[in-house]
Amino acid sequence: MIIDFAEWISMKDWRSAKKGAALLASPAKSFASTVLDKLWKRVTRGGNLVDLDDETRHQLRITAKKLRYAAEFFSPLCMGKAETKRHKRFIRAMGGTSGSTR
């Protein structure tokens, strides 16, 4: 899969579409914000964990993990002490621990 991904990037097919060109022109922080907002909305729409059936709860946990992983991936985009501190606190909270992200 990694080799296929590297080939896809090197062939630059992702840039040929209008959407790809628009993404390429937009700032990374804006893209990250869009991705994180979309995942956050999916998590918050999930409802009360106690009321969910097992499969729905499982899917919600997967979405929450995707949100945490995306937040970790985009962490280098955080600027300033306050933003970095808030970001780290969010990642810890999403990880369910107070000491580490995993």
Secondary structure, 3 states (H helix, E strand, C coil): CHHHHHHHHHHCHHHCCHHHHHHHHCCHHHHHHHHHHHHHHHHHCCCCHHHCCHHHHHHHHHHHHHHHHHHHHCHHHCCCHHHHHHHHHHHHHHHCCCCCCC
